[in-house]
């Protein structure tokens, strides 16, 4: 790599960036906005928007910074789902950068002598690492939607990695808390980076990452081939092959990775149209929850009725998701059938008693009298919340809802070329029966594990105008978090700030988790318990919601107070 050229690129960024202003669409008077999980990353997004960049340009620049300053949540070693709305074409494209299982993966690879591996052992293993997909997804999205030169998108992250960033309180706190659960302080590379001198990084410490800078420079100059081949790919393979429990990921697996471009899944709800990511995402749950909620509401409901209907809509939707969703090539469920109004009506009749557990339905049996549910075995996959989300609207009226992850906090704790590797393969069903049907989400060569990530865009159904961008991290709880913002803004008459801050309620399985610690949360927990729901009171839920609402008066954004995100507006 040419050091003089690299220096010139950095100088260009420092000198030229403030001199250019956004070139907004004449018929889009609202300017631009970025709501991102860390201030450094929000600033990177705004820098691209101020240069006239697209929402996709801003999202890539922001995420490259997040991989540096928020490595516990996402990064180059993971994957993501990007929902990109092109206002000029009036089209939504779902860019699927989900990780894939290596060619040597087996359905029972997390089983030992008929017993499933413990999650911690599986999580911190090479077996858990899938081929990282987010970098290839960057390129696919930029080719279709980008306005700025590819190399410019990485300059904020390169500059920050070389000059150093201040360690945030959240990163410092997680390093201390996760020490006993991860191998971060056992693996030499991560121990040196996160625990210099044996002590965890502290809030306010200045941390550089020259290896990350070099990886980004290679990406900027040589393209994604510098990631999916050469020294970076070799480092990934070596890290995966290390003990304990090494994985089978190979150079050929990495070179063969391709992102997918898919249609979004969209469905009507009241006067709106909800659009989200299709499988392997769980985005269809946003449409399902909203419509089941309406089907379950009694006449003249009060707020407690609304919350109870939200709980039961979640229970029914999660039961269907858990049974049917996985890699789209392995699914037998038609989303058209799942989101048919006739199925909503029938499924509402399956509402379980408050102290009972909802079971999955069978859309094909309801609509066509052709049962399909027995084709899949039971699935109790756990997803841990090591994820991030950003929402962006650019000066042309285009939008991005982008959720990215390395799965559990700090991924697999394995390090390559300045970044952490994911543990996404534990998002597959780790337990499979010796006989009988496997879960739809069983491991298989080249498959993409099911994800709860649900980046979502909402439109006015009559005019087609964009009205909201939303999404969240949070593992299995993501569909519930995102649905809360949809119902909160459009049914509970909350502002975007109020909807984000509203106590989280998650109803997957029999129990109902309620975020307490506020008067509203305590009241909700008491009211649900009085109705007979088995309430689990939680002091905090790991949401990281970022919302942008498009109103006649302009853009209004909100960042989740539970994390470190910020919102910045770019004037038209």
C-alpha positions in Angstrom: 0.0 0.0 0.0 1.3 3.4 -0.9 1.9 5.5 2.3 2.1 8.7 0.3 -1.3 8.0 -1.2 -2.7 7.2 2.2 -1.5 10.5 3.6 -3.0 12.4 0.7 -6.3 10.7 1.3 -6.3 11.7 4.9 -5.3 15.3 4.1 -8.0 15.5 1.5 -10.6 14.4 4.1 -9.4 16.9 6.7 -9.1 19.9 4.3 -11.9 19.3 1.8 -14.7 17.9 4.0 -15.9 21.2 5.6 -15.8 23.0 2.2 -18.6 21.1 0.6 -22.3 21.3 1.4 -25.2 19.0 0.9 -26.9 19.0 -2.5 -30.4 18.1 -1.5 -33.3 17.3 -3.7 -35.4 20.3 -4.7 -38.6 18.5 -3.7 -37.3 17.3 -0.4 -37.4 20.2 2.0 -36.5 18.4 5.2 -32.8 18.1 5.1 -31.1 15.0 6.4 -30.7 13.2 9.8 -28.7 10.4 11.4 -29.6 8.5 14.5 -26.7 6.2 15.4 -25.4 4.3 18.5 -22.3 6.3 19.2 -21.4 10.0 18.8 -18.3 9.3 16.8 -20.3 7.3 14.3 -23.1 9.9 14.2 -20.5 12.5 13.2 -19.1 10.2 10.5 -22.6 9.8 9.0 -23.2 13.6 9.1 -19.9 14.2 7.4 -21.1 12.1 4.5 -24.5 13.7 4.4 -23.0 17.2 4.4 -20.9 16.2 1.4 -24.1 15.3 -0.5 -23.7 11.6 0.2 -26.6 9.2 0.2 -28.1 7.5 3.2 -26.1 4.4 2.2 -22.9 6.3 2.1 -23.6 7.7 5.6 -24.5 4.2 6.9 -21.3 2.6 5.7 -19.2 5.4 7.1 -21.0 5.3 10.4 -20.8 1.5 10.7 -17.1 1.5 9.9 -16.6 3.8 12.9 -19.0 1.7 15.1 -16.7 -1.4 14.5 -13.9 0.6 16.1 -15.7 2.4 19.0 -18.4 -0.2 19.7 -16.7 -3.5 19.0 -18.9 -5.3 21.5 -21.9 -4.9 19.2 -20.8 -5.1 15.5 -18.0 -4.7 13.1 -16.2 -6.0 10.0 -16.1 -9.5 11.5 -19.9 -9.7 11.6 -23.0 -9.2 9.4 -26.0 -7.1 9.0 -29.3 -6.3 7.4 -29.7 -3.0 5.5 -33.1 -1.8 4.3 -32.5 0.9 1.7 -35.3 3.1 0.4 -34.7 4.8 -2.9 -37.2 7.7 -3.1 -36.5 8.4 -6.8 -37.2 4.8 -7.8 -39.9 4.4 -5.1 -38.3 1.1 -4.3 -37.0 -0.6 -1.2 -34.1 -3.0 -1.4 -33.1 -5.4 1.3 -29.3 -6.0 1.4 -28.7 -9.2 3.3 -25.2 -9.3 4.7 -25.9 -12.2 7.0 -23.0 -14.6 7.8 -23.0 -18.0 6.3 -22.0 -21.4 7.7 -18.8 -23.0 6.2 -19.0 -25.9 3.8 -17.9 -28.3 6.6 -20.9 -27.3 8.9 -23.2 -30.1 10.2 -26.6 -29.9 11.7 -25.3 -31.6 14.9 -22.0 -29.7 15.2 -23.0 -28.2 18.5 -24.0 -31.6 19.9 -21.7 -33.8 22.1 -22.7 -37.4 22.8 -26.3 -36.6 22.3 -26.2 -33.5 24.5 -26.1 -29.9 23.3 -23.0 -27.9 24.1 -23.4 -25.2 26.7 -24.0 -21.8 25.3 -20.8 -20.3 26.7 -18.6 -23.1 25.3 -20.3 -22.8 21.9 -20.2 -19.0 21.9 -16.5 -18.8 22.6 -15.6 -21.5 20.0 -14.3 -21.4 16.4 -17.3 -23.5 15.6 -19.5 -20.5 16.1 -17.8 -18.2 13.5 -19.6 -17.7 10.2 -18.2 -16.0 7.1 -18.4 -12.3 7.8 -20.9 -10.6 5.4 -21.1 -6.9 6.2 -18.1 -5.8 4.1 -19.5 -7.5 0.9 -22.9 -6.0 1.8 -21.2 -2.5 2.0 -20.1 -3.0 -1.6 -23.4 -4.3 -2.9 -25.3 -1.4 -1.3 -22.8 1.2 -2.4 -22.8 0.0 -6.0 -26.6 0.5 -6.1 -27.2 3.5 -3.9 -23.8 5.3 -3.3 -23.1 8.8 -4.4 -19.6 9.5 -2.9 -16.4 7.6 -3.9 -16.0 4.3 -2.1 -12.6 5.2 -0.5 -14.1 8.4 1.1 -16.5 6.3 3.2 -13.7 4.8 5.3 -11.7 8.0 6.0 -13.5 8.9 9.3 -12.8 5.5 10.8 -9.2 5.4 9.5 -8.5 8.8 11.0 -10.1 7.8 14.3 -8.3 4.4 14.5 -4.9 6.1 13.9 -5.5 9.2 16.2 -7.4 7.3 18.9 -10.9 7.4 20.3 -12.1 7.9 23.8 -13.3 4.6 25.3 -17.0 5.0 26.2 -18.5 4.2 29.6 -20.6 1.4 28.0 -17.5 -0.3 26.4 -15.5 0.0 29.6 -18.3 -1.4 31.7 -18.9 -4.4 29.4 -15.2 -5.2 29.4 -15.2 -5.5 33.2 -18.5 -7.4 33.4 -17.8 -9.8 30.5 -14.4 -10.7 31.6 -15.5 -13.9 33.4 -17.8 -15.0 30.5 -15.5 -14.5 27.5 -12.0 -15.4 26.4 -11.2 -11.7 25.7 -8.5 -11.7 28.4 -7.3 -15.2 27.5 -6.7 -14.8 23.7 -3.4 -12.9 23.3 -4.5 -10.4 20.7 -7.7 -9.4 22.5 -6.0 -9.4 25.9 -3.4 -6.9 24.6 -6.0 -4.7 23.0 -8.8 -4.7 25.6 -6.8 -5.4 28.8 -3.4 -3.7 28.4 -1.2 -4.6 31.3 -3.9 -6.9 32.6 -6.4 -4.1 33.3 -9.6 -3.5 31.4 -9.7 -0.3 29.4 -11.4 2.5 31.4 -13.9 5.2 30.3 -12.0 8.1 28.8 -8.9 6.1 27.9 -7.5 7.0 24.4 -7.3 3.8 22.3 -5.8 3.5 18.9 -6.1 0.5 16.5 -3.5 0.7 13.8 -4.4 -2.8 12.5 -8.0 -1.7 12.0 -6.7 1.4 10.1 -4.6 -0.8 7.8 -7.5 -3.1 7.1 -9.7 -0.2 6.2 -7.0 1.4 4.0 -6.7 -1.9 2.1 -10.5 -1.9 1.7 -10.5 1.7 0.5 -7.7 1.2 -2.0 -8.1 -2.4 -3.2 -11.8 -3.1 -2.7 -13.4 -6.0 -0.9 -11.0 -8.5 -2.4 -8.6 -7.3 0.3 -11.0 -8.6 2.9 -12.2 -11.8 1.3 -8.7 -12.9 0.3 -5.1 -12.3 1.1 -3.7 -11.6 4.6 -7.0 -10.5 6.2 -8.8 -13.8 5.2 -5.8 -15.8 6.3 -5.9 -14.2 9.7 -9.6 -14.9 10.0 -9.1 -18.6 9.2 -6.2 -18.9 11.7 -8.3 -17.3 14.4 -11.2 -19.7 13.8 -8.8 -22.7 13.8 -7.4 -21.9 17.2 -8.3 -24.0 20.3 -10.6 -24.5 22.1 -13.2 -26.1 19.8 -11.8 -24.9 16.5 -14.1 -24.4 13.5 -13.9 -25.5 9.9 -14.0 -22.1 8.2 -11.7 -22.1 5.2 -10.2 -19.6 2.8 -12.5 -21.1 0.1 -15.5 -20.4 2.3 -14.5 -16.8 2.7 -13.8 -16.3 -1.0 -17.1 -17.8 -1.9 -19.2 -15.4 0.2 -21.8 -13.3 -1.6 -24.4 -10.9 -0.1 -28.0 -11.3 -1.2 -30.3 -8.7 -2.6 -33.8 -9.5 -1.6 -37.2 -7.9 -1.7 -38.5 -6.3 1.5 -41.6 -7.8 3.1 -44.4 -5.2 3.3 -47.9 -5.3 4.6 -50.7 -2.9 5.4 -51.7 -1.9 8.9 -54.4 0.7 9.3 -53.5 3.6 7.0 -49.9 2.6 7.0 -47.6 0.2 5.2 -45.0 -1.5 7.3 -41.9 -2.8 5.4 -39.1 -4.8 6.9 -36.4 -7.3 6.1 -37.5 -10.8 4.8 -36.0 -14.1 6.1 -33.5 -14.9 7.4 -34.6 -11.8 9.2 -37.6 -11.7 11.6 -38.9 -8.5 10.1 -42.2 -10.0 9.1 -43.0 -10.1 12.8 -43.5 -6.3 12.8 -46.5 -6.7 10.4 -47.8 -9.8 12.2 -47.6 -8.2 15.6 -49.3 -5.0 14.6 -52.2 -6.8 12.8 -52.6 -9.4 15.6 -52.7 -6.6 18.1 -55.7 -5.1 16.3 -57.4 -8.4 16.0 -57.0 -9.0 19.8 -58.1 -5.5 21.0 -61.5 -5.4 22.7 -64.1 -2.8 21.8 -63.4 0.5 23.5 -60.0 -0.6 25.0 -58.2 1.2 27.8 -54.4 1.3 28.1 -54.2 -1.9 30.1 -56.2 -3.7 27.4 -53.8 -2.4 24.8 -50.8 -3.6 26.7 -52.4 -7.1 27.2 -53.2 -7.3 23.5 -49.6 -6.3 22.7 -48.3 -9.1 24.9 -50.5 -11.7 23.4 -49.8 -10.6 19.8 -46.1 -11.0 20.6 -46.6 -14.5 22.0 -48.5 -15.7 18.9 -46.0 -14.0 16.5 -42.9 -15.4 18.3 -44.4 -18.9 18.3 -44.8 -18.7 14.5 -41.4 -17.2 14.0 -39.6 -19.7 16.2 -41.2 -22.7 14.3 -41.0 -21.6 10.7 -38.2 -19.0 10.1 -34.7 -19.7 9.0 -32.6 -19.6 5.9 -35.2 -18.8 3.1 -34.0 -21.8 1.2 -35.0 -24.1 4.0 -38.3 -22.5 4.9 -41.7 -24.2 4.0 -43.7 -21.2 5.1 -45.0 -18.6 2.6 -44.9 -15.1 4.0 -47.9 -14.4 1.9 -49.9 -16.9 3.9 -48.5 -15.8 7.2 -49.5 -12.2 6.5 -52.9 -13.0 5.0 -55.8 -11.1 6.9 -57.7 -14.4 7.1 -54.8 -15.9 9.0 -54.7 -12.9 11.4 -58.3 -13.5 12.2 -57.9 -17.2 12.8 -54.6 -16.8 14.7 -56.2 -14.4 17.1 -58.5 -17.2 18.1 -55.4 -19.1 19.4 -54.9 -16.5 22.2 -53.7 -18.5 25.2 -54.7 -17.9 28.8 -52.4 -15.4 30.5 -50.5 -18.2 32.4 -50.2 -20.5 29.4 -47.7 -20.6 26.5 -48.8 -19.9 23.0 -48.1 -22.5 20.4 -47.4 -22.0 16.7 -50.2 -21.9 14.1 -50.3 -23.3 10.6 -51.1 -20.7 7.9 -51.3 -23.2 5.1 -53.7 -25.4 7.1 -55.9 -22.4 7.7 -55.9 -21.0 4.2 -55.5 -24.2 2.0 -56.4 -27.1 4.4 -52.9 -28.4 3.8 -51.0 -28.7 7.1 -47.3 -28.0 7.0 -46.3 -27.5 10.7 -45.1 -31.1 11.2 -42.4 -30.7 8.7 -40.2 -28.9 11.3 -39.0 -29.8 14.7 -39.1 -27.6 17.8 -36.6 -24.8 18.0 -35.5 -22.9 21.2 -32.6 -20.9 19.7 -31.3 -18.2 22.0 -29.9 -14.9 20.6 -27.8 -12.8 22.9 -27.9 -9.0 22.4 -24.6 -7.9 20.9 -26.0 -5.8 18.1 -26.4 -2.2 16.9 -28.8 -0.2 14.9 -28.7 3.1 12.9 -31.4 5.1 11.1 -30.6 7.6 8.4 -32.5 9.9 6.0 -30.5 11.8 3.5 -31.0 15.1 1.7 -32.7 13.5 -1.2 -35.4 11.8 0.9 -33.8 8.3 0.7 -33.6 6.3 3.9 -31.6 3.5 5.5 -32.6 1.3 8.4 -29.5 -0.8 9.2 -29.1 -3.4 12.0 -25.6 -5.0 12.3 -24.2 -7.5 14.7 -21.4 -9.9 15.8 -24.1 -11.8 17.8 -23.2 -12.0 21.5 -21.2 -9.2 23.2 -17.7 -9.2 21.6 -18.7 -12.0 19.3 -16.5 -15.1 19.6 -13.7 -13.1 21.3 -11.5 -14.1 18.4 -9.5 -11.4 16.7 -8.2 -10.8 13.2 -6.7 -7.8 11.5 -7.9 -5.4 14.1 -11.5 -6.6 14.6 -13.5 -9.2 16.4 -15.1 -12.2 14.7 -18.7 -13.1 15.1 -20.3 -16.1 16.8 -23.4 -16.0 14.6 -23.6 -19.8 14.0 -25.0 -20.1 17.6 -28.1 -18.3 16.1 -28.9 -21.7 14.5 -30.8 -24.3 16.4 -27.9 -25.9 18.3 -30.0 -28.9 19.5 -31.3 -31.3 16.9 -33.0 -34.6 17.5 -31.3 -37.9 16.5 -34.4 -38.9 14.6 -37.4 -36.9 13.3 -37.6 -33.6 11.5 -35.0 -30.9 12.2 -35.9 -27.4 13.0 -36.2 -25.0 10.1 -33.3 -23.1 11.6 -30.9 -26.1 11.7 -27.2 -25.6 10.8 -26.3 -26.5 7.2 -23.4 -25.8 4.8 -23.7 -22.3 3.3 -26.9 -21.6 5.3 -27.7 -18.2 6.9 -28.9 -18.5 10.5 -32.2 -17.0 11.4 -32.0 -13.5 13.0 -34.2 -11.4 15.1 -32.8 -8.2 13.5 -35.8 -6.3 12.1 -34.8 -3.0 10.3 -38.1 -1.3 9.5 -39.5 1.5 7.3 -43.1 2.8 7.5 -45.0 4.6 4.8 -48.3 6.3 4.4 -50.3 3.6 2.5 -52.3 6.1 0.4 -49.5 8.5 -0.7 -46.5 6.2 -0.4 -44.6 8.8 1.6 -42.0 7.7 4.1 -43.2 8.4 7.7 -40.8 6.6 10.0 -37.4 4.7 10.1 -36.9 2.4 13.1 -35.0 -0.5 14.4 -33.1 -1.8 17.4 -30.5 -4.3 18.7 -31.4 -6.7 21.5 -31.2 -10.4 20.4 -34.5 -12.2 20.6 -36.2 -9.1 22.0 -35.6 -7.0 18.8 -39.1 -7.7 17.3 -40.7 -6.6 20.5 -38.6 -3.5 20.9 -39.3 -2.4 17.3 -43.1 -3.2 17.5 -43.3 -1.1 20.6 -42.2 2.0 18.6 -44.7 1.3 15.9 -47.6 0.9 18.3 -46.3 3.7 20.6 -46.1 6.3 17.9 -49.2 5.3 15.8 -51.6 3.9 18.4 -50.5 5.1 21.9 -50.0 8.7 20.9 -46.4 8.9 22.0 -43.7 11.1 20.6 -40.7 9.3 19.2 -38.7 10.1 22.4 -41.6 8.8 24.5 -42.0 5.7 22.4 -38.3 4.9 22.7 -38.2 5.5 26.4 -41.4 3.6 27.1 -40.7 0.5 29.2 -39.9 -2.6 27.1 -42.2 -5.6 27.3 -41.1 -8.9 25.8 -43.4 -11.9 25.6 -41.7 -14.9 24.0 -42.8 -18.2 25.4 -44.7 -18.3 28.7 -43.1 -15.5 30.7 -43.6 -11.8 30.1 -40.5 -9.7 30.8 -41.3 -6.1 31.9 -38.8 -3.3 32.3 -39.3 -1.8 35.7 -37.5 0.9 37.6 -39.9 3.7 36.5 -43.4 4.5 37.6 -44.8 3.4 34.3 -42.9 0.2 34.2 -43.9 -0.7 37.7 -47.5 0.0 36.9 -47.4 -2.1 33.8 -45.8 -5.1 35.6 -48.5 -4.9 38.4 -51.4 -4.6 35.9 -50.2 -7.6 33.8 -49.6 -9.7 37.0 -53.1 -8.9 38.2 -54.4 -10.3 34.9 -52.5 -13.6 35.6 -49.5 -13.2 33.4 -46.2 -14.7 34.8 -44.3 -11.4 34.9 -40.5 -11.2 35.2 -39.5 -7.8 36.4 -36.3 -6.6 34.7 -34.3 -3.5 35.8 -33.1 -2.9 32.3 -33.7 -4.2 28.8 -30.9 -4.0 26.2 -32.7 -2.0 23.5 -30.8 0.5 21.4 -33.7 2.0 19.4 -33.0 4.7 16.9 -35.9 6.4 15.2 -36.5 9.1 12.6 -40.0 10.4 12.0 -40.9 12.3 8.9 -43.4 15.0 9.7 -44.8 18.0 7.8 -42.7 20.2 10.0 -39.5 18.2 9.3 -37.5 15.3 10.6 -37.7 14.3 14.3 -35.3 11.8 15.7 -34.8 9.8 18.9 -31.9 7.8 20.3 -32.4 5.2 23.1 -31.4 6.6 26.5 -30.4 3.0 27.5 -27.3 3.3 25.2 -24.9 6.0 24.0 -26.5 7.0 20.7 -27.1 10.5 19.4 -29.2 12.2 16.7 -27.9 15.0 14.4 -29.8 16.9 11.8 -28.4 18.4 8.6 -30.2 21.5 7.5 -31.5 21.5 3.9 
